[in-house]
Amino acid sequence: MLVNVHDFEAVAAARLSQPAYDYYRGGARDELSLRRNRQAFADYAVHYKVLAGVKEVDLSTSVLGMPVSMPILAAPTAFHGMADSGAEAASARAVTAEGSLFILSTLSNTPIEEVVQQASGPVLFQLYVYKDRGVTRELVQRAQAAGARALVLTVDAPVLAVREKDTRNRFTLPPGLVLANLTGTGKETLDGGGLDTYVQRHLDPGLSFQDLEWLVQQTDLPVVVKGVVRPDDALQAAKIGARAVVVSNHGGRQLDHAPATLHCVARVRQALDPGVEVWMDGGVRRGADALLACCLGARVVLVGRPLLWGLAAAGETGVRQVFQTLRAELIEAMLLTGCSRLDQLSPDLVERL
């Protein structure tokens, strides 16, 4: 019986190839930041209210003006085709059917046009900046034409950190899977090499705030900056025009000594104008994890690996079940905390131990 996200991972591990499972679950080098992300949630206690008279819980909120049914969204993750033949289209259908929001990775196996068409709710497009700015501009234009509602610029991957599981597995895409959003650019596959080789060849390691300014000028879509852990970086991004920042360390897959993202949320939130949204990802495995993040100042959290475990375990249905499980856990945590709405979650409810 699949009771929680960890159960879905166990099923996924049995069904995935070892290279695919290791790619999804692995982190950089010694995987310190990967573990820190998860361990951080144990560093806080919730000082719950009693006799609060809470009978029902409303989890609804909005991001960038778009309504969502709960503060748990789908993080951008690459290569869903390794988990299920339905790939990103199945994931997007499931997530949006649950009233949430799907963020599509540049490195997806399904083109953005198909994903947006099949989703029943908002799809955002995660963007890497290529050395060839023409490729980047084309991706932006395609995303906007397809109906993406915002761009999520990843800024914490100027180079790809070594993920030693992938190195040992000599990870590359299985036959038949392509980088669908890059079809027509001459960069459709990993060319038989690894992802690190692809990133080194094509992505711009010299990304700067000037490039963020360039991107904001290229589009009318809201721009979200993903990969921030410092308040000063968040503030500079907001000054240039970012509508939201994602407190993220790339799921522990980049700098291995990065801080746990949960520990960074409060300082980033305090540094920004209230009109700039703060999102968070990294280590979220329970509905109560979302409650903690929201108490500390996050508007929403993003989940990546849990979605992939659901997809690998049971396809589109599995993704829906993962989001339903997280929703039920969050409702339970809200009731036990004595809060009926997300705007009642505040820092005074939590204590760092």
Secondary structure in CASP SS format (residue, H / E / C, confidence):
PFRMAT SS
TARGET T0000
AUTHOR 0000-0000-0000
METHOD secondary structure of the structure
MODEL  1
M C 1.00
L C 1.00
V C 1.00
N C 1.00
V H 1.00
H H 1.00
D H 1.00
F H 1.00
E H 1.00
A H 1.00
V H 1.00
A H 1.00
A H 1.00
A H 1.00
R H 1.00
L C 1.00
S C 1.00
Q H 1.00
P H 1.00
A H 1.00
Y H 1.00
D H 1.00
Y H 1.00
Y H 1.00
R H 1.00
G C 1.00
G C 1.00
A C 1.00
R C 1.00
D C 1.00
E C 1.00
L H 1.00
S H 1.00
L H 1.00
R H 1.00
R H 1.00
N H 1.00
R H 1.00
Q H 1.00
A H 1.00
F H 1.00
A H 1.00
D H 1.00
Y E 1.00
A E 1.00
V E 1.00
H C 1.00
Y C 1.00
K C 1.00
V C 1.00
L C 1.00
A C 1.00
G C 1.00
V C 1.00
K C 1.00
E C 1.00
V C 1.00
D E 1.00
L C 1.00
S C 1.00
T E 1.00
S E 1.00
V E 1.00
L C 1.00
G C 1.00
M E 1.00
P E 1.00
V E 1.00
S C 1.00
M C 1.00
P C 1.00
I E 1.00
L E 1.00
A E 1.00
A C 1.00
P C 1.00
T C 1.00
A C 1.00
F C 1.00
H H 1.00
G H 1.00
M H 1.00
A C 1.00
D C 1.00
S C 1.00
G C 1.00
A H 1.00
E H 1.00
A H 1.00
A H 1.00
S H 1.00
A H 1.00
R H 1.00
A H 1.00
V H 1.00
T H 1.00
A H 1.00
E C 1.00
G C 1.00
S C 1.00
L C 1.00
F E 1.00
I E 1.00
L E 1.00
S C 1.00
T C 1.00
L C 1.00
S C 1.00
N C 1.00
T C 1.00
P C 1.00
I H 1.00
E H 1.00
E H 1.00
V H 1.00
V H 1.00
Q H 1.00
Q H 1.00
A C 1.00
S C 1.00
G C 1.00
P C 1.00
V E 1.00
L E 1.00
F E 1.00
Q E 1.00
L E 1.00
Y C 1.00
V C 1.00
Y E 1.00
K C 1.00
D C 1.00
R H 1.00
G H 1.00
V H 1.00
T H 1.00
R H 1.00
E H 1.00
L H 1.00
V H 1.00
Q H 1.00
R H 1.00
A H 1.00
Q H 1.00
A H 1.00
A H 1.00
G C 1.00
A C 1.00
R C 1.00
A C 1.00
L E 1.00
V E 1.00
L E 1.00
T E 1.00
V C 1.00
D C 1.00
A C 1.00
P C 1.00
V C 1.00
L C 1.00
A C 1.00
V C 1.00
R C 1.00
E H 1.00
K H 1.00
D H 1.00
T H 1.00
R H 1.00
N H 1.00
R C 1.00
F C 1.00
T C 1.00
L C 1.00
P C 1.00
P C 1.00
G C 1.00
L C 1.00
V C 1.00
L C 1.00
A H 1.00
N H 1.00
L H 1.00
T C 1.00
G C 1.00
T C 1.00
G C 1.00
K C 1.00
E C 1.00
T C 1.00
L C 1.00
D C 1.00
G C 1.00
G C 1.00
G C 1.00
L H 1.00
D H 1.00
T H 1.00
Y H 1.00
V H 1.00
Q H 1.00
R H 1.00
H H 1.00
L E 1.00
D C 1.00
P C 1.00
G C 1.00
L C 1.00
S C 1.00
F H 1.00
Q H 1.00
D H 1.00
L H 1.00
E H 1.00
W H 1.00
L H 1.00
V H 1.00
Q H 1.00
Q H 1.00
T C 1.00
D C 1.00
L C 1.00
P C 1.00
V E 1.00
V E 1.00
V E 1.00
K E 1.00
G E 1.00
V E 1.00
V C 1.00
R C 1.00
P H 1.00
D H 1.00
D H 1.00
A H 1.00
L H 1.00
Q H 1.00
A H 1.00
A H 1.00
K H 1.00
I H 1.00
G C 1.00
A C 1.00
R C 1.00
A E 1.00
V E 1.00
V E 1.00
V E 1.00
S C 1.00
N C 1.00
H H 1.00
G H 1.00
G H 1.00
R C 1.00
Q C 1.00
L C 1.00
D C 1.00
H C 1.00
A C 1.00
P C 1.00
A C 1.00
T H 1.00
L H 1.00
H H 1.00
C H 1.00
V H 1.00
A H 1.00
R H 1.00
V H 1.00
R H 1.00
Q H 1.00
A H 1.00
L C 1.00
D C 1.00
P C 1.00
G C 1.00
V C 1.00
E E 1.00
V E 1.00
W E 1.00
M E 1.00
D E 1.00
G C 1.00
G C 1.00
V C 1.00
R C 1.00
R C 1.00
G H 1.00
A H 1.00
D H 1.00
A H 1.00
L H 1.00
L H 1.00
A H 1.00
C H 1.00
C H 1.00
L H 1.00
G C 1.00
A C 1.00
R C 1.00
V E 1.00
V E 1.00
L E 1.00
V E 1.00
G C 1.00
R H 1.00
P H 1.00
L H 1.00
L H 1.00
W H 1.00
G H 1.00
L H 1.00
A H 1.00
A H 1.00
A H 1.00
G H 1.00
E H 1.00
T H 1.00
G H 1.00
V H 1.00
R H 1.00
Q H 1.00
V H 1.00
F H 1.00
Q H 1.00
T H 1.00
L H 1.00
R H 1.00
A H 1.00
E H 1.00
L H 1.00
I H 1.00
E H 1.00
A H 1.00
M H 1.00
L H 1.00
L H 1.00
T H 1.00
G C 1.00
C C 1.00
S C 1.00
R E 1.00
L H 1.00
D H 1.00
Q H 1.00
L C 1.00
S C 1.00
P H 1.00
D H 1.00
L H 1.00
V E 1.00
E E 1.00
R E 1.00
L C 1.00
END
